[in-house]
Amino acid sequence: MTILQRLRGFRLIAVFALLLPLAACAGDDDDTPAAPSSGDVKEVPPEQLYSAALTQLDRGNWQPCAQAFDEVERQHPYSVWARRAILMSAFCYYQGNKYTESIQAADRFITLHPGNKDAPYAYYLKAVSLYEQIVDVGRDQRRTEQAMAALRELIKRFPQTDYARDARLKLDLTRDHLAGKEMAIGRYYLKRGEIVAAISRFRTVVEQYQTTSHVPEALHRLVEAYLSLGVVKEAQSAAAVLGHNYPGSEWYEDSYALMKEYGAKPSTGKPFTPMPAPGSDTSSEVTPTAAPVPAAAASTPAPAEDSGDKPKAEAEKKDGGGFFDWF
């Protein structure tokens, strides 16, 4: 083989060596599709997402509506549309009775935008979401206590708003509900003969929930409980306070009748057994905590129609004021 032939052979080998990598690259392109780049993912403008969410809102589709507003926040977290979307999401979840999600969205808005002009509404949505989860007095009242705390915070932070005015009404109802829980437990203890435990519950109503509708009954139940223990002086005090503040109440008429029959017989007379209202049983049993018994008048006043009787005049002279002067 001549030198010229050898040079031609080396030249062909070099050409093939250069072509092999290119052929391999071409084969890879044909067999495996290239991964799409991040720029290939289509991003929907926030205005379009927000408009789609409003469409769901108009149709009353609360769950899809809330999710659509969440999508605005997810895709455009730093836009002005995201701020609006968080609050709208909380509203849609609330309308759909998804209270946990509504509270979470409201809390997120409060954390991110505490000084925004719509912050009072976020506090309000959180409070009413808790308020509407209040259960009957026979069950745990944790949500009731959380609702009370949220309502108080709203009133404290934004006292002049319409939301605060509505919150004050709901707060009164919440207190009444908690007082009702204490009354239900007290009646349960009274029915079982656990008098000391019952007295603790009734005194809690009298001392901590003074403006609720349960106070007259609580005072009457105290009269019953003290008489069943033979503690006539404390029964007289509770009856005197009941007569001074609620003279026309049916509870006072019952207490006055009890005091006339049993009030002069401490422990030697015929025994008195309190009879709670029917249907007042509850399964809650909580160990009572001690509380001071407030000082009151020593005499038992007569009902409203006997307003000129001497016992009532003496009671009003001795107690030096109304029931609320104790606290």
C-alpha positions, 0 to 999 in steps of 0.5 A, spaced: 500 500 500 502 506 497 503 512 502 497 516 498 493 510 499 494 510 507 493 518 507 486 517 504 484 511 509 486 516 515 482 521 512 476 517 511 477 514 519 477 522 521 471 524 517 467 518 520 470 519 527 467 526 527 460 524 524 459 519 530 457 524 535 453 528 531 449 521 529 448 520 536 445 526 538 440 526 532 438 519 535 437 522 542 432 528 539 428 523 535 427 518 541 426 522 547 422 529 547 425 535 550 422 537 557 418 543 556 422 549 559 418 554 565 416 559 560 412 554 556 407 554 562 401 559 561 400 564 567 393 567 567 393 574 568 390 576 575 384 580 572 382 574 569 382 569 575 379 574 579 373 575 574 372 568 573 371 567 581 366 573 581 362 569 576 362 563 581 360 568 586 354 571 582 352 563 581 352 562 589 357 556 588 361 558 594 366 552 594 368 553 587 368 561 588 373 560 594 378 556 591 378 560 585 380 566 589 385 562 592 388 561 586 389 568 585 393 569 591 397 562 589 399 565 582 400 572 584 401 573 591 404 580 591 399 583 587 393 588 589 388 582 587 391 577 592 389 582 597 382 582 595 382 575 593 384 573 601 378 576 604 373 574 598 375 567 599 374 568 607 367 570 605 365 565 600 368 559 605 363 562 610 357 562 606 359 555 604 359 553 612 366 552 611 368 555 618 375 553 619 377 555 612 374 562 613 377 563 619 384 561 616 383 566 610 381 571 615 387 570 620 391 570 613 389 577 611 389 580 618 397 577 619 398 580 612 394 586 612 393 589 619 392 596 617 388 595 611 381 599 611 378 592 610 381 589 617 375 590 621 371 586 616 376 580 617 375 580 624 368 580 623 368 574 619 372 570 624 368 572 629 361 570 626 365 564 623 366 562 631 359 564 633 355 560 628 359 554 631 356 555 638 353 548 640 347 547 645 348 547 652 349 540 653 356 540 649 363 542 650 363 550 650 370 551 647 367 554 641 363 559 645 369 561 649 373 562 642 367 566 639 366 571 645 374 572 645 373 574 638 367 578 639 371 582 644 377 583 640 373 586 634 369 591 639 376 593 642 379 594 636 374 597 632 369 600 637 365 605 632 364 600 626 357 597 624 361 590 625 362 592 633 355 594 634 353 587 631 358 584 635 356 587 642 349 584 640 352 577 639 356 578 645 350 578 650 347 572 647 354 569 648 354 570 655 347 568 656 349 561 652 355 560 657 350 562 663 345 557 660 351 552 660 352 553 668 345 553 669 344 546 666 350 543 670 347 546 676 340 543 675 344 536 674 348 537 681 341 539 684 337 533 682 343 528 684 343 531 691 350 534 690 348 541 693 355 544 694 357 543 687 350 546 685 351 552 689 358 553 686 355 553 679 349 558 681 353 563 684 358 563 678 351 565 674 350 570 679 357 573 680 360 572 672 353 573 668 349 578 672 346 581 666 343 575 663 336 572 663 338 566 668 340 570 674 333 570 677 333 562 676 340 562 679 338 566 685 332 561 686 336 555 686 340 558 691 334 559 695 333 551 694 340 549 695 341 553 702 334 551 705 336 543 703 342 544 707 339 548 713 343 554 711 337 559 712 341 565 713 344 564 706 337 562 703 334 569 706 340 573 703 339 570 696 331 571 696 332 578 699 336 580 693 332 576 688 326 580 691 329 587 691 332 586 683 326 582 680 320 583 685 315 581 679 319 574 677 315 568 678 322 565 681 321 570 687 314 568 688 317 561 689 322 563 693 318 567 697 313 561 698 319 556 700 322 561 705 315 562 708 314 554 709 321 552 711 325 559 712 323 559 720 326 551 721 333 551 720 334 543 721 329 541 725 323 542 721 321 537 715 326 536 710 326 540 704 328 537 697 329 542 691 326 540 685 329 542 678 325 544 672 324 537 668 328 536 662 334 540 665 339 534 666 346 534 663 351 529 662 357 534 664 360 533 671 365 538 673 369 539 680 366 546 683 371 551 685 370 555 691 367 562 691 365 567 696 358 568 698 356 575 697 353 579 703 346 580 702 340 582 706 338 578 712 330 578 711 326 575 705 322 580 702 315 579 700 313 578 692 311 585 688 304 585 690 306 585 698 310 591 697 308 594 703 310 588 708 315 590 713 320 584 711 322 588 704 323 594 707 328 591 712 331 588 707 332 594 702 335 598 708 340 593 710 342 591 703 344 598 702 343 598 694 341 593 689 344 586 687 349 589 683 352 593 688 355 587 691 361 586 685 
